[in-house]
Structures are given as C-alpha cells and as structure tokens.
Amino acid sequence: MIGLFERFARPLLRAMDPEDAHGLALRALKLAPRPRAVPDDDRLAVRAFGLTFPNPLGLAAGFDKHGEVPDALLRVGFGFTEVGTVTPRPQSGNPRPRLFRLNADEAVINRFGFNSEGEAAVLARLAARAARGGIVGVNVGANKTTDDRGADYVRLIEAFAPVASYFTVNISSPNTPGLRDLQQSAALDDLLARVVAARDRVSLRAGDTPVLLKIAPDLTLSELDDVVAVARRRTVDGMIIGNTTVARPRTLREAKAAREAGGLSGKPLFGLATRMLAETFVRAEGQFPLVGVGGIDSGTAALAKVRAGANLLQVYSALVFRGLGLVGEIKEALIAALDRHEAHTLADLVGADAADITAQAWPG
C-alpha cells in the first residue's frame, strides 16, 4: 500500500512545498495498512552497542521528529529508526520556509532549528508503543533559550531511558546558535561526563541504554582528534558521522537554493561525510561502533560507507528523490557484496577501505 501511494503521489509531493510534503508523507504512513515486516537475511544482522539490529539500515533523525510513526517505518524494512531531535520544552523552531529541495543536485537544505513538540508529547507516544519492540533511538537536543544545555541532555536521558533503545546526543546541528561549540574539547568533555553519568545512573532502573555522539562533517582533523579522544575517554557507546554540512560544494547546480542558510544533506554530502567517517574509524581504533550517514542514495554508496568504517547506516534525504524502494535496494546490494566477497557478515567488510580513503586528496 505504501509503495502504491509512493508511485502515484511522488510527483504530487515533489510539486508541493517541501515541509507540507513531509507532513503528507507522515500522514500516509499513519494511515497505511500494517503488513507484517518481511524477515531479513540473517547475514545482515549487526550486533552493536549491545543491541542486535535485524539489518544495518536505519532512518536518520529528522523525518519522524515527534515519534509519530516508528512502527510503520520498521515495517517497511528499516532495521532501526531514530526519533527526534527532541527538546525538553516544546519549541517551534525557525520560521518557514525552512526546508529547500535542490532537485538537480538530489540534495536538501534545512534550517528547522530543533522544532519539537517537547519531552512530554514524544515520551507519551514512545511509552504507548514500547511493548511492540524494534529498535527505536531517541535523538536529544537542547532548547534554544536554555541557560544550561548540558542539563537539557541529562534531563532527556533520564526521562526517555525506559523507552529508548539508544540515545543520540546531537551537538552538531548548524541551526541552533552556539550548539556546535559543544564539539570543542573542554565543552564536550564536560557535556559527555554529565551525559555518561546520567546513562549509568538510570541504568539501575531502566537497564543499559547506549549513548551515541553525532558530530558535524565540518570539523577539522585536529578538532576530530579532540572529539574522538574525548568520546573514548568518556566511554560513549558509539558515534554517528555525520550531520548536515554548512559547506556548499562548487559542484552544486541549484545556485539560487544553495544560497539558503542551513545544513546541506543528500548526494553532495557523500564525499565529505565518507571521508570523515574513515578518519573517525582510524582514530576510534575499534573502541566503539560507528554509524555512517550522509549522501547514501544507492546500494553502492551504502557499501562504500561500510568499507569506510560504518557498522550501521542511516538514510533520509535520498528518500525524497528515490522513495522507500531504496531500502530494499540497499539491503539487496549488501547481500550481493557478502556473496561476492564470500563474507559471513558485514563485520568482515567494515573499514576495509578506511586507510586508503584517508590517504586520498580531500574531497572538494
């Protein structure tokens, strides 16, 4: 049913205002019949952060901001999904328009600014569906006007621990003023110390809930050195590489839209995000798993992320241009790669190209 809706509705959605189209897609997922999910090939299963993922492909945060459709997304074939970004108090985010398609580039620019219905609304939804299982992460952020951003992250971890499969600490959105400053070494060390203490504290009543750190692809290598060192020292459970970029590649063809402020995602982000993934992989030295996100628009791109160092993958922007059929395409390509390399699991391929990637010229 969802596939049929996509086939006929995608031209209409592409003609609509992007944010209105996003809202319509959410409503379609809510109303569509709920078929049983097709089991994945056992070779696609991934063990990471103490969790067993049926397949490595997840939906990145930003689509289901308020926790409205996690079960529908799991049924269409994702191995996991990530809700949010959630903030403690409701906030409207930046004024519209704040979402822009770059059709010729298969890219998106957004400047939502953590629009969130807030902790209470999202927590109620996730608590109501918790017994259904599936891996549903919660991406957490700080309110724009908060005086103590660290306290916001701690509050959300304490609140959502009973219903979250994992947490993503989002300090890399470019659309909340000053947020990316939390990636600086001293600020990050303080934040992660508080976050990890909260993780450990709530585990006594809610069990272990992994904490992942999501970083920007715009860090310098010196900054990345510091970030990975702090993440290792503070024993985070994993990292997501990466968020949207404030850079504008010279190759962009949609010149007018490219001038919009905000974070760029989609196909043009692939080279930079994959390079940063490989750089993170060699610095992490296997201490924790990595999630690769940014520009995955095909099975080939997904496999390249794995070989650059990703244990898990996330997509979002490519669905705007390729539809949900991309989910099956990626999984089929990964199975074909396992057959081709006579590998038992994807873990056999993770990071195979990382050293070579880090030796290449910096992506332009």
N, C-alpha and C positions, 0 to 999 in steps of 0.2 A: 504493500500500500504506500509506504513512504517513497519507494523507488518510483512508483507510478506518479505520485504527486510531484516528485522532483522533475520527471521528464516533461510534464506539461507546464509546471509552474516556474521552472527556472528562467525562461525568457521574461516572464512577468516580474519575477523577483529582481532580475538584473536591470529592469526598467524603472524599478521603484527607488525611492530614497533608501540608501543602504541600511540605515537604522530601522526604518519601517519594514524592510525586507527581512531583517534579522528577527524582528518581533513576530512576523508572519510564520517564519520557519519554526520558531519555538511553539507557536500555537498548533502548527501541523503535527509536531512531534507529540504534543499533549493529546491530540485527538485521534491519532492514528491507532488502528488495532494493534494489539500487543502480541505478535507471534513469538514463539519460543526461539531463543537465540540458537544459531547453528553452532555445534561444538567445533572448537578449533583443533587443528592438527596438534598432537601432543608435543611435537618438536618446537612449536612456537612458544611454549610456556617459558616464563622467565621468573627466576627467584631473585628478588632484590628487596632490600630494606626489611627483610623478614617477612615479606609478602610473596604470594605466588600469583603471578599475572597469567591469565589464560593465553594471552598473546601480548606482544610488546607495544602495540599501538594504542595510544590514548588521545583523548580530545583535550587540547590545552585550555587553560583558564581563559575566560573572556567570552565564550559562547553562552554557557549556562551560568551567568553571573550570580543568579539568586537561588540556585538549587532547584529549578523547576522541572527538569527533565532528565535526571541522571539515569533512571532506569530505561527510558526509551533509547538513550544513547548506547547503553551497554547492549541492548537487544539488537541494535543494527550492526554490531560486530566489534566495537571498541573493547580492548582488554581492560581499560580503565578510563575514568573521566575525572576532570578536575573542576570543581565549583569555585566561583569567585571571579575577581577578588572581592572578599567580604571585609567590610569595616565594622567596628563596634557599633557606631551610631549610623543611622541612615544618612546618606548624603546624595545629592542629585548629580554630582559631577560637574563637568564643564558644560556650557550652553551648546545647544545644537546650532548648526551642523558640527558634528564631531567624528564622523566616520566617512571616509572617502575611498572609492574604488579607483584604482589605476588599471583599467581593463587591459590596455595594451601591454602592460608590464606584469599582469597577473599578480598585483600587489594591492595592499590596503594600507591606508594611514588612519590611525585613530588617535584621538585625544580625549577619551572618555573621562579620565580623571577619577577613577575608582567610584563610579556611580554604583551605589549599593543600597539594597533595602535594609541592610543592617543585620546585626547578630541575631536578634530575636526571630525575625521572619525566616531567615535561612535555617537557623537551628531547628525551628519547628518542622520545616519540610524534611530535613535530613533525619530527624528523630522519627518521623512518621513512616519513613521508608527503610529504616535501618535493618529490620528483620529480613529484608529481601536479599541482602548480601551484595556481592560485587564490590569492586574496589573503587571507591569514590573519595578522592582527595579534596582538601579544602585549602584554597589559596587565600592567605590572610594579608591584610594591609592596614595601614594607619589612616585615621581620619585626617583630612587636610588641615583642620584647625587645632588638632591636639597639641598639647604642650609637651607631652612625654610619649613619643612614638613607640618606644620600647614597651611601655605599659600597655599600649593597644595590642601589640602582638601577643604579649603574655596573657592578656585577658581572653583573647580569642582561642588560644591554645587550651586554656583551662576550660572554656565553655564548650568547645567542639570535640574535645578528646574522646568522649564516649561514642561519637557518631562518625568521626573522620577516619578513613583508612590511613591517611598520611596528611601532613601539613606541608604547604609550600610557603616559605617566608619571602614575600615579594618586596624587595627593596630596589627594584630595577625598572619600574615603570617611569618613563620620562615625563608623565603628565601630571604628577603631583610635585609641586615645587619643593626642592630640597631633598626629596626621597632618595635619589641616587647618592647623596652624600653619605648615606649609611653604608655604602660599599667601601668607604675609606677605612683603613686598617683599625684605628683606635675605636671609631664609632661601631664598626662591625664586631669587633671583639666584645665590646660591652653589650651590644644587642644579642649576639649569639650566646653569651654567658647567661643572660636572663632567659632567653628562649629555651635553651637546653635545660636549665634548672627547672623551668616550668614543665617541660616534657617529662623529665624524670619525676617530678613531684606528682603529676597527675597519673603517671603510670601505676601508682599504688591502687587507684580506684578504677581506672579505665583501661589498664593494660598498656603495652608498648605502642606508641604512635610515632612512626618515623617523622623526622623533620628534615625537609629539603630546603636548600637555599637557591633562589632563582636570581641569576645575575644578568647584567646587560652585556651585549656583544661589543659594546663600545669601549670597554676597559683597555688600557694599555697593558702590555705584557708585564710591566713592573707592577701595576695595580693588581693584575691577575695573580702574580706571585703572592702578594699580600693576602688576597681574598682566599686563595686555596690554603695557604698556611694557617690562616685563622680558622677556616672551616675544619681543617684536620685537627687542629689543636682543641677546638671546642666540640669535637666529635659529632658534627652533624651527620645525618644518615645518607645524604646524597646531595647532588647539585643538578640544577636544570640550566642548560645553556642553549639559547638564552632568550631574553626578552626582545622586544622590538628595538630598532635602531633609530637614532636621531640623524644618522648619516643619510645622504642622498646620492647613491651611485650615479656616476656620469652617464651610465647606460640607460637611465630611465627615459622613456619616450613620452610619458604623460607629464609634460613640463609644467603645465598650469597646476594640476593637482599635486605635483611633487613639492610645490612651494607651501602647501598647507603645513602648519605646525603639528607635531605629534610623532608617534612612533611608526616606523615603516615595517611592515611584515610582508610575507609572501615570497615569491620566487627570487626577487633581487637580493633577499637576505641570505640565501643559501650559502654562498661562498664565505661570507664573513662569519656566520654562525657556525659553520662546519669547521672553519679554521680555529675559532675559539674553543670549540668542543675538543678538537685534537690537542690544543695547547693545555686545556684543563686536564685531559686524560693523562698526559705525560707528567703533569705536576701532582695529580692525585695519587699516582703510583698504586692504584688498586685499593686504596683505603676505603672508598665508598663508590657505589654505582653512579652513573651519570644518565641524565635524560637529555636526548638531543631533540631540539625543536628549532624551527626557522627555515622556511623555504622548502619543506618536503612536499613535493607535488607529484610523485611517481614512486613506483617500486624501486627504480634505480636510485633515486635520491634517498629513499629510506635505507637502502643497503649501504650507501655511502656514509650515512650517519653512523650506522652500526660499526662499520670498519674504521671510522674516525674515533670511536670510543664510546658510543651510546649503548647502554644496556636496554634502555627503553626509549620510545619515540613519542612525540606529540605532534599533532597537526591541528590546523584551524583555518588559516586564510585560504589554503588551496581548495577547501571545500566550497568556497564561494564560486570558484571557477570550474571545479571538476565534479562536484557533487559527492554524495555518500558512496557512490561506486568506487571511489578512491580507496575506501577502507579495504574492500575485498582485493583490489588490485595490489595493494601493498603487501597484504598477507600472502597472496599467491607468489609474488616476486621473492619474498623472503624464503618461502618453502623451496622455490626453484633454486635459490642460492645455496641452501643447505644440500640439496641433491647434487648440485654442480661441484661443490667443494667436499662432498662426502662427509659433511659435518653432522654431528648428532644434535647439537643445539646451537642457538645463535651465540651463546657464550664463546663458542670456538672461533667466531669471527670478530668479536668485539675488539676494537683497537688495532686491527691488523695493519691498517694504513696510517696510523696516527703519527708515527715518527717521520714517515715520508711527507705527510701533509705539512708538518711543522717546518720542514726544510725548504718548502716551496716559497716563491715570491708571495708577498702579502696580497690578498685579493683586493682588486680595485673597485 
